[in-house]
Amino acid sequence: MALSLAISPCPNDTFVFDALVHGRVPGAPAVEVTYADVDVTNTAAERGAFDLVKVSYAALPWLLDDYHLLPCGGALGQGCGPLVLTRGDRTDLSGATVAVPGERTTAYLLFRLWAADQAPARIEVVPFHEIMPGVAAGRYDAGLVIHEARFTYPRHGLTALVDLGEWWEGDTGLPIPLGAILARRGAVDPVEAAAWIRESVRQAWADPEASREYVLAHAQEMEPDVVDRHIGLYVNEFTADLGEAGFAAVEALLGRAADAGLVPQTSSSRATAWTS
């Protein structure tokens, strides 16, 4: 049977998983892929819908009973955090209506930690591609955006009120944990899955042109230079291995969120012992 995999259509995911998806990883099974925004995969993972799945780190407290956290394939880094965008010169969000890409996204969790003292009046969950046009048109006072929006928001006449990645890094000294790869317990061996993904990453870096057509086909009409910048920012050393700093970042995010009552308490051992 084919291994079921759910990832986003974003360039970093298709770049990382190209070799695995297309059968170029020795010893790996055939893969059946579903492409969906992370808010969709967060919900699907709660139902155990996929063997391997990309989710938000913010969703881990609800998922680790059924999934192993893999130490590779995800999205962490520096200078790559979510942005809060507005029109004009708004300096805070008190009384604002804010569009967000999902209730259990890392972006929204970071936003809630940052905005604790300036709670907006209303939060609306909006498909990612509708957020910037909605803010520009005045349907929302602000929007929380991720990924390629870092490069394209000025085209919409918008201003970055805060870079939540810069805020997080300045406050903690740690990289920002965005998206995680999980392996369903009892369905796939996490050690084998990590080896397949690392080999897929190795091949992606060794021959970037091999994935080019596949990446662009799913890039939602992004220009090639934006695709390249997206991959360069989100595919980094943490993609190959979380390492000590990556796991520390995950523990810090979930620990702070639990202390604030935003997520269930998750012990550090459960968050990091992916082979248990």
N, C-alpha and C positions, 0 to 999 in steps of 0.2 A: 504493500500500500504506500501511496505517496505521503510524504510528510506535509502537513498543512502549516503554512506560514502566512502570517499577516504582518505587513509593513505598510508604511505610508508611501505615496508616490513621489515623495520628495527626493531630490538628487542624492542626498547623503545615504538614504536607505537603498535606493536602487544601485548606487555605486558599490556599496559594501556587499550587497547580497547577489550581485550579478552572477558571479561564478557558481555560487551554490544553486541559484534558481535555474541556471542553464546547464547543470550537470557536469561542470568542469572541476568539481572537488572530488578527488579520489576517495572512494569508500562511502561517500554520502548517499543517502537515498534520493529518489526522485522527489521533487518539491511541487506542491500545488499552492499557488500564491493568491492571496486576496490583498487588494490595495485599498486602504481606507485611512481617513484622518485619525489621529491618535485618540480623539474623544470616542470614536466608534470602537477602536480596538480595546480601549480601557473597559468599555461595557461588555464587549464580546468575551474578554478574558475572564470576567466574573462568571460567565456561563461555561468556561472551559472549552471555548469554541475552537481553539487552535493549539497545535503542538508547540510551535514557536511563534511568539508574538511580540511586537514592539508596543510598549506601553509607556505611559508617563511614570517617572519615578514617584510622583505624588500618589499614584494609585497602588503602590506596593503594599501598604498596610492591609488592603482588602484582598490581596492576591497571593501572598506568600504561603498560605496553607496549601494551595493547589499548584503552585509553580516554583521552580528554582530560578533565582536571579543569576544570569550568566555574566561572567566578568569581561565580556567583549561584545562588539557589534552595536552598542548603543551610542548615545550622543551625550557627551560631557565636554566641557572645555572652558576656555577663558575668552572674554570678549564676544560671547555668542548668546547672551541672555535675551529674554523677552523685552520688548519695549512697550511703554504706555504712550500712546499717541493722542494728540489733541489738535484742534484747530485753534489758531490764535495764540494768545499769551496766558492761558490758564495756568495757575501756579499750584493748584491743589484740586482734589476731586470731591471735596465736600459738597454734597447735594447733587452730584453728577450721576448720569446714566452711563454705565460702562459696558461695552460689548466685550465678551471674553470667549475663547475658543472651546471651553469645556470646563465643567465643574471640578473634575479630578485631574486636570492637566497640571504639570509642574509650573507652567506659567501662571496659572491662577493661584496656586498655592503660594508662590513667591509674592504675587501681587497682594494677597491677603496678609502676609507677614509684613510687607512694606507699608501697606495702607491701614494698619491697625489704628492709627490715630486720626485718620481722615476718611472714615468710611463713606463710600458713595451712597447715594440714595437708592440706586437700583442697579442690579446686575442682570444682563441678558446674555444667554448663551447663543452664539451666532456662528454659522459656518465660517471657517477661517477666511475664505475668499470674499466674504461679504463685509468684513469688519472695516477695512480701510475705506472702501466706497461709502459705507454707512456713516462713518465719522465725517468724511469730507462733505457728505450731503446734509449733515446736521441731524441725522436720526439718532445719533449717540453723541454724548459729550466727549467721550474718550473711548479708545479701543486698545485691547491688549493683543499684541501680535508677536509672531515668532518667525524663525527661519528667513525666507527670502525677503520678507517685509523690511528687514534691516537695511536692505539695499535699495528698495523701491518706494519707501513711504514718501520721500520728497515729491515724487511725481503726483501725488494726491493732494499736495499743498498742506501736508501735515507736519507737526512738530513733535519731537520726542520730549515728553515731560520728564521721563526717567528711563534709564537703562537699568533694568532689574539685575542684569548680570554684573554690571559695574557695582551696583549697590551690594549685591551678595558677596562679590569678591573683596570689596573694600571692608566689609563687616566681618568676614570669616577668614579671608586669605586662602580660600579653597576654590577649586573649579566649580562650575555650576552643573548639577546633574539634571539633564533634561529628559532623555528617553532611554529606557532600559529594554533589554531583550530577555524574555522569560521562556523557560522550557517547562512544559506541562509534566507534572509528576506522574510517573507510571507510563507515560507515553513516549518519552525520549530520554536517553541517558544524557545528563547535563555535561559530563566530561567529553563525550563524543560530540555533542552539539557545539560546545565551545571550540573544539578542534576544527570542525567543519567551518565555522564562522571565521576563525582566525586565518584559515587557509584562503577563504574567499576574500578577506581583507588583504592578505598578502598578494594575491593575484591582482586585485584592483589597483594596488599601488605599483606593482611591477609593470602593468600594461594598462594604463588608464584609457587608451583608445579602444580596448576590447569591449568596454561597457558603454561607450559613447552613444551608440544608436539607442540602446535600451534606456539609458538615463534620460535622453532627450525626449523619447517617446512618451515618458510618463511625467515630464517636467511641467505640465500645465502651462504651456506656452511661454515658459521662461526663456529669455535670451541666453545664448551660449555663454556669454561672459558672466552673467548672473549665476548660471549653473556652476561654472568653475569656481566662483567666489564662495558659493554655498558649500560645495564639497570641501574646498580648502579650509573653511572655517569649522565645519562640523565633523569632518573625518580627520582624526588626529591620534596622538599616542593613546588616548583613553579608549579609542575604538578598538584597538588591538588588545588592550588590557587595562582594566580599571586601576589596578595598582593601589598602593596605600593611600595616595591622595584622593583617588576616585571613590574608594570605599568610605574614606573619612567624610567626603562631601555628602554622600548618601546618608550616612549616619547623622550628620549635622542637620541636613534638611528635614529628615523625618523626626529627629529628636526635637528640634525647635517647633515644628508643626504640632507634634503631640503635646508638648508643654503648653502651647497656646490653645489646645483643645480643638485643633482643626482636623486632625486625623487620629485614628486609634493608635495607642502605644504599640510600638514595634521594637522588640529588643534588638540590639546591635548584632547579636549572634545570628538571629534569624535573617537579618538584612544582608549579612555578609557571607554566611556559611552556605554558599550556593551548591556545594556538593553533598550537603547533609540529607 
